[in-house]
């Protein structure tokens, strides 16, 4: 019984290795899109962990415009119209606090690794 | 400068009376203006008129600030007030149109407009840092009073669920404006 498990374990390991090699060959881990809501003058979730290359989409559910503007100046969604949305790709790792430039009490954080 | 806040305070008392939540005679004595009028429950048409009047007042105040202030922070705040309160007014108009409710002016909405006209006349007489301080102080008072009015008179008296939902959705905007105005008030005081 123990003998038959070894080849299976090796095969599983080989398959994982092959998958990793193929993924690496295609350019790494596929990027993801994260949707953040803007509702009731809050970013939801207020803090999000992403990978470099991931896409962030803010959906503004409020009846007034907002922005998502990095405190460092690294990125800025521009004005997100009421009921509108804005998308940007995170290009660099780091922990970035952001806020709505129109309503400075609205704050969020993106942690990119 | 605080006349608008006083008008909204009178609305709170009237709203509380109409809701039957006024508990003692001492509180009534503190608001003789409201005591003299028979308490009438606010109808949805009244509430719609108050919402439109209150938003229009701050849009006009914002326009005046853009005319008279040269301070970037104040001008940006004023532009945000114009944009946001216009958005709220549009949402209110869209809703009452859908509900086939015609806003009905009332003592409160008329009082708000009269008070705001007096406030703007006072603001127009000022300039420079004096204008900035007076404008932002009025914005703090205005948003604080509107927030109380939403909580204590408008939401409790709104009959239609969609109108109530609109008032609930507007509340965070007023709260954020108040915090922003309080922060600017500190800045212009220094």
Interface residues (C-beta under 8 A of the other chain):
Chain A: X40 X41 X42 X62 X63 X64 X65 X82 X102 X103 X104 X105 X106
Chain B: X80 X83 X84 X87 X88 X90 X91 X169 X170 X172 X173 X175 X176 X177 X179 X180 X183
